[in-house]
């Protein structure tokens, strides 16, 4: 056995080394993204240290936003190119497109961050408000430096008062008769990152 052979790992050892499941290792191999260096006398796939680097590379691409199918596609394009120049040109075009998408996502996330900061600044001043006001009063608040109709969009959409939904609290103040929202997740709820990835606003 050579020194290099002593460093070979079975699939379970490789999975443990990279923090992945054995099933993930098999999937990478099925997609042509990972190849064993050799097989043991018992027929087990054996992987070298380069397999760890390969998997870290795949994980990094996934973090950037590439799907396994996309990675499989451009690996095939790269290996099937007629020359190194053509191969690198294909990869460059793909990376340029992904960079453009990520920059667009960054802009969208910056807008969201600004909206959240505006709403949080507004809500910070609400912490000193009296308990005499019902939630419906927040939609037309003119206290603590607030002005009616000027609540930040993220909060205004929540606090806007709807006609015919008010009642009276135990302290004599106006209260909403509308049912409080629940935390039950709806079938159509999706993370904002998914919406952006699909090109929706």
Protein Blocks (a to p, Z undefined) as FASTA:
>chain_A
ZZklmmpccfklmmmmnopafklmmmmmmnopaccfbdcfkopacddfklmmmmmmmmmm
mmnopafklmmmmmmmmmmpmbfklmmmmmmmmmmmmmmmmmmmmmmmmmmmmmmmmmmm
mmmmmmmpcfkbcfklmmmgceehiaehiacfklmmmmpccehiaccdfkopacdfbdcd
dfbdcfklccfklmmmnopZZ
